[in-house]
Amino acid sequence: MTFLNQIKTFAANESGAVTVDWVVLTAAIVGLGLAVISSVRTGVGSLATDISNSLSSASVASLGTLGVSQ
C-alpha cells in the first residue's frame, strides 16, 4: 500500500466522526456556560451586596410578653 492509498483510506474512514461531533457539542456547551456566567456575574455580585447590607442593618424584635401565661 502506497502512501497516497493510505491517505485516501484515512480520509474515507468515518469511524471518528461521532467523536468529533460530541467534542464540538461539548465545546459549544462549555462556551455557552462561560458566556452566561460572565454576563450574570455583576448582577449577582451587586444583589449579594444588597442582601448583606440589608441583613447587617436588620434587628430582631423582642417578643415581650407574647406567649407568657398570666
Secondary structure by P-SEA (a helix, b strand, c coil): ccaaaaaaaaaacccaaaaaaaaaaaaaaaaaaaaaaaaaaaaaaaaaaaaaaaaaabbbbbbccccccc
